Amino acid sequence: MIDTAIHATKGGESRAMAYFAERAKWRWPEFALWIGAFALAFLFPSRALLFNEVAILALFALSLDIVLGYAGIVSLGHGAFFGLGAYVAGLLAKAGAGAGLFSDPTFGLLISGIACAVVGYITSFLVLRGADLTRLMVTLGVALIFAELANRMAWLTGGADGLQGVMPGKILGIFEFDLYGRNAYLYSLTTLFLLFIVARKVINSPFGVSLRAIKGNALRAGAVGINVNRRLNGAYTIGAAYAGVAGALLAQTTAFVSLDVLDFHRSADVMLIVIFGGVGTLYGAIVGAAAFKMLYDLLAAATPQYWQFWLGLILVLLVLFVRGGVMGLVGGLYNRLTGKGGAA
């Protein structure tokens, strides 16, 4: 009987390993997406600055998708980590003054990510107290506190005038930020790609599966032995670190930081992007950021006074009639064409 139990356990482990291996496989649409994204820098060099904005926005949305789409933590203050990362990177670049370790953009990304991870871990204990409505209020409150601190500490942040003298050095001491933004876009896109790979591995690991279980039913997940709070603390910390890196990219590639990085619209916009692209899909953050930015530019150019109305209408229609946002629509077409499930 013991042998039977051992064999059953081994069989279950084998099936679990096969499941994770299958989910971790890369599929041809993914290769095409990333190759196309990198090719844009050379095919349309005059639009590199716009592409850079999309890459940063996609990383910011990816950070929220980890928190909302997989951990199920609803946040209206995720922009606090974005702004904190921007200020940390900006202050480091200012301290380096174009030379030395502090001026290396990659060093700024690392420190910004660590700083936001620490703050995210500390605040996660506050966020996890209570249900969704309580979490909404706590996250919003944390973001408002950060914004007011940045305003009050004008001697450090520059206040309403913004942080002046941000001079990031060469990337890895080799590549300099050019006027047209191609190096900036490649830098942001490479960062997005590397962090996406990490997020993909995390989500397709036992940790990621446990997050799905918690999001589905936290009480049941706890009953089968999953440490719910520890998993949620971890997911919130990862999301905060990713948001901080996104903010650092913005500060470095624009060489300027203002109070706008901590404004509420940052949190609201990224929430719309995640919903628009598809919650809990990872790629929805990237597709949603590109679609959101494209719609924003098109509608703002066509109807400058009413673009928000049309954008809101499109979002409402998408939520009502397309399950899973843009990725749900794309996934349905992919399933029909191939008969297989899309990548997560």
C-alpha positions in Angstrom: 0.0 0.0 0.0 2.9 2.3 0.8 4.4 1.5 -2.6 1.2 2.4 -4.3 1.1 5.8 -2.5 4.7 6.4 -3.5 4.0 5.7 -7.1 0.9 7.8 -7.0 2.9 10.7 -5.5 5.6 10.3 -8.2 2.9 10.2 -10.9 1.4 13.4 -9.6 4.7 15.1 -9.5 5.4 14.0 -13.1 2.1 15.4 -14.3 2.8 18.6 -12.4 6.2 18.9 -14.0 4.8 18.2 -17.4 2.1 20.9 -16.9 4.7 23.5 -15.9 6.9 22.6 -18.8 4.1 22.9 -21.3 3.1 26.3 -20.0 6.7 27.5 -20.1 7.1 26.7 -23.8 7.5 29.6 -26.2 5.2 29.7 -29.2 5.7 31.3 -32.6 3.4 34.3 -32.0 5.6 35.2 -29.0 8.8 35.1 -31.1 7.1 37.2 -33.8 6.0 39.8 -31.2 9.4 40.3 -29.7 11.3 40.2 -33.0 8.8 42.8 -34.4 9.2 45.0 -31.4 13.0 45.2 -31.7 12.7 45.6 -35.4 10.6 48.8 -35.0 13.7 50.7 -33.8 15.3 50.2 -37.2 12.2 50.2 -39.4 10.7 53.4 -37.9 13.5 55.3 -36.2 11.6 58.6 -36.3 9.0 57.0 -34.0 11.4 55.7 -31.4 10.4 58.1 -28.7 6.8 57.0 -29.0 7.9 53.3 -28.9 9.9 54.1 -25.8 6.8 55.4 -24.1 4.9 52.2 -25.0 7.7 50.0 -23.7 7.8 51.8 -20.3 4.0 51.8 -20.1 4.0 48.1 -20.9 6.4 47.3 -18.1 4.3 49.4 -15.7 1.2 47.5 -16.8 3.0 44.2 -16.4 3.7 45.1 -12.8 0.1 45.7 -12.1 -1.0 42.6 -13.9 1.1 40.5 -11.5 -0.6 42.2 -8.6 -4.1 42.3 -9.9 -4.3 39.6 -12.6 -2.6 36.8 -10.6 -2.7 37.8 -6.9 -6.1 39.4 -7.2 -5.1 42.5 -5.2 -7.0 45.5 -6.5 -4.9 48.7 -6.3 -5.6 52.3 -7.1 -2.2 53.5 -5.9 0.2 51.5 -7.9 1.6 54.7 -9.3 3.3 55.4 -6.0 6.0 52.8 -6.8 6.3 54.2 -10.4 6.9 57.6 -9.0 9.3 56.4 -6.3 11.4 54.5 -8.8 11.5 57.6 -11.0 12.7 59.8 -8.2 15.3 57.3 -7.0 16.8 56.9 -10.5 16.6 60.7 -11.1 18.4 61.5 -7.9 21.1 58.9 -8.6 21.6 60.3 -12.1 21.8 63.8 -10.6 24.3 62.7 -8.0 26.5 61.0 -10.7 26.4 64.2 -12.8 27.2 62.3 -16.0 30.2 60.3 -14.5 30.8 57.6 -12.0 28.8 54.5 -10.9 25.6 56.5 -10.0 25.2 57.8 -13.5 25.1 54.3 -15.0 21.4 53.8 -16.0 21.6 50.0 -15.2 22.7 50.8 -11.7 19.8 53.2 -11.3 17.4 50.5 -12.4 18.7 48.1 -9.9 18.6 50.5 -7.0 15.2 51.8 -8.0 13.8 48.2 -8.2 15.3 47.3 -4.8 14.0 50.5 -3.1 10.5 49.9 -4.4 10.6 46.2 -3.5 11.4 47.2 0.1 8.7 49.8 0.3 6.3 47.4 -1.4 7.0 44.7 1.0 6.5 47.0 4.0 3.2 48.4 2.7 2.0 45.0 1.6 1.1 44.2 5.3 -1.2 47.2 5.3 -2.7 46.4 1.9 -3.5 42.8 2.8 -5.6 43.8 5.8 -9.3 43.7 4.9 -11.2 43.0 1.7 -11.1 44.6 -1.8 -12.7 47.9 -0.7 -10.2 48.3 2.2 -7.3 47.5 -0.2 -8.5 50.1 -2.6 -8.6 52.8 0.1 -5.2 51.7 1.6 -3.4 51.7 -1.8 -4.9 55.0 -2.7 -3.9 56.5 0.6 -0.4 55.3 0.3 -0.1 56.9 -3.2 -1.5 60.2 -1.8 1.0 60.1 1.0 3.9 59.6 -1.4 2.7 62.5 -3.6 2.4 64.9 -0.7 5.8 63.9 0.6 7.4 64.6 -2.8 5.6 68.0 -2.8 6.7 68.9 0.7 10.3 67.7 0.2 11.0 70.2 -2.6 14.6 70.6 -1.4 15.1 67.1 -2.6 12.6 66.4 -5.3 12.4 69.9 -6.8 8.7 70.1 -6.0 6.4 71.7 -8.6 9.4 72.7 -10.7 10.6 69.1 -11.1 13.9 67.5 -10.5 16.6 69.4 -12.4 20.0 68.2 -13.5 19.1 64.6 -14.2 22.1 63.5 -16.4 22.2 59.7 -16.9 25.4 58.4 -18.3 26.1 55.9 -21.0 24.3 52.5 -20.8 26.9 50.1 -19.5 29.4 52.8 -20.2 29.0 52.2 -24.0 25.7 53.4 -25.4 24.7 57.0 -25.1 21.1 58.2 -25.2 20.7 59.8 -28.6 18.4 62.7 -29.6 16.0 60.6 -31.6 15.4 58.0 -28.8 16.5 54.8 -30.6 18.9 53.8 -27.9 16.4 54.8 -25.2 13.8 52.5 -26.9 16.1 49.6 -27.2 17.2 50.1 -23.6 13.6 50.2 -22.3 12.5 47.3 -24.6 15.5 45.1 -23.5 14.6 45.8 -19.9 11.0 44.9 -20.5 12.0 41.7 -22.3 14.3 40.5 -19.6 11.8 41.3 -16.8 9.0 39.7 -18.8 11.0 36.5 -19.0 11.4 36.5 -15.2 7.7 37.2 -14.7 6.8 34.4 -17.1 8.9 32.0 -15.2 7.5 33.1 -11.9 3.9 32.9 -13.1 4.4 29.4 -14.6 6.0 28.1 -11.4 4.4 26.5 -8.4 4.4 30.0 -6.8 2.4 31.4 -9.7 -0.1 28.5 -9.6 -0.6 29.1 -5.9 -1.4 32.7 -6.6 -4.1 31.6 -9.0 -5.5 29.3 -6.3 -5.5 32.2 -3.9 -7.2 34.5 -6.3 -9.9 31.8 -7.0 -10.6 31.0 -3.4 -8.3 32.2 -0.6 -10.0 30.2 2.1 -9.7 27.0 0.1 -6.1 27.7 -0.8 -5.3 28.2 2.9 -7.0 25.0 3.8 -4.8 22.9 1.5 -1.6 24.4 3.1 -0.8 27.4 1.0 0.5 30.3 3.1 -1.8 32.9 1.6 -0.4 36.1 3.2 3.2 35.2 2.4 2.3 34.5 -1.3 0.4 37.8 -1.6 3.3 39.7 0.1 5.6 38.2 -2.4 3.4 39.1 -5.4 2.9 42.7 -4.2 6.6 43.1 -3.7 7.5 41.8 -7.2 4.8 44.1 -8.7 6.2 47.1 -6.7 9.8 46.4 -7.9 8.6 46.2 -11.6 6.7 49.4 -11.3 9.8 51.1 -9.8 12.0 49.9 -12.7 9.4 51.3 -15.1 9.5 54.7 -13.3 13.3 54.6 -13.4 13.2 54.1 -17.2 11.0 57.1 -17.6 13.3 59.3 -15.5 16.4 58.1 -17.4 15.1 58.3 -20.9 13.5 61.7 -20.5 16.2 63.2 -18.1 13.4 64.8 -16.0 11.2 63.9 -13.1 8.2 65.9 -11.8 5.3 65.4 -9.4 3.3 64.1 -12.4 4.9 60.7 -11.9 3.0 60.4 -8.6 -0.3 61.7 -9.9 -3.4 59.6 -9.6 -3.9 59.4 -13.3 -0.8 57.1 -13.5 -2.6 54.5 -11.4 -5.9 55.0 -13.2 -4.3 54.7 -16.7 -2.4 51.6 -15.9 -5.6 50.0 -14.5 -7.4 50.8 -17.8 -4.5 49.4 -19.8 -4.5 46.1 -17.9 -8.3 45.7 -18.3 -8.1 46.7 -21.9 -5.3 44.3 -22.7 -6.6 41.4 -20.6 -6.2 40.8 -16.9 -4.0 37.9 -15.9 -2.3 37.2 -19.2 1.1 39.0 -19.0 1.0 39.7 -22.7 -2.2 41.7 -22.2 0.0 44.4 -20.5 2.1 44.7 -23.6 -0.7 44.5 -26.1 -2.9 46.8 -24.0 -0.2 49.4 -23.7 0.4 49.5 -27.4 -3.3 49.6 -28.2 -4.0 52.2 -25.5 -1.2 54.5 -26.7 -2.3 54.1 -30.4 -5.9 54.8 -29.6 -4.9 57.8 -27.5 -2.9 59.3 -30.3 -5.5 58.6 -33.0 -8.5 59.9 -31.0 -6.6 62.9 -29.7 -5.7 63.9 -33.2 -9.2 63.2 -34.7 -11.3 64.7 -31.9 -9.1 66.7 -29.5 -12.1 67.8 -27.3 -13.9 64.4 -27.1 -11.1 61.8 -27.2 -11.8 60.7 -23.6 -15.5 60.0 -24.6 -14.5 57.7 -27.5 -11.8 56.0 -25.5 -14.3 55.3 -22.6 -16.9 54.0 -25.1 -14.4 51.6 -26.7 -13.4 50.4 -23.2 -17.0 49.8 -22.2 -17.8 47.9 -25.4 -14.7 45.8 -25.0 -15.5 44.8 -21.5 -19.2 44.1 -22.3 -18.8 42.1 -25.4 -15.2 40.7 -25.4 -14.2 38.5 -22.6 -10.6 38.9 -21.5 -9.9 42.2 -23.3 -7.8 42.4 -26.4 -5.9 39.2 -25.4 -9.2 37.4 -25.1 -10.1 38.4 -28.6 -6.6 37.4 -29.9 -6.7 34.2 -28.0 -10.0 33.2 -29.4 -8.8 33.7 -32.9 -5.6 31.8 -32.2 -7.5 28.8 -30.8 -9.7 28.7 -33.9 -6.7 28.8 -36.2 -4.5 26.3 -34.4 -6.8 24.4 -32.1 -4.3 25.0 -29.2 -4.3 27.3 -26.2 -2.4 30.6 -26.3 0.7 31.3 -24.2 0.4 33.0 -20.8 
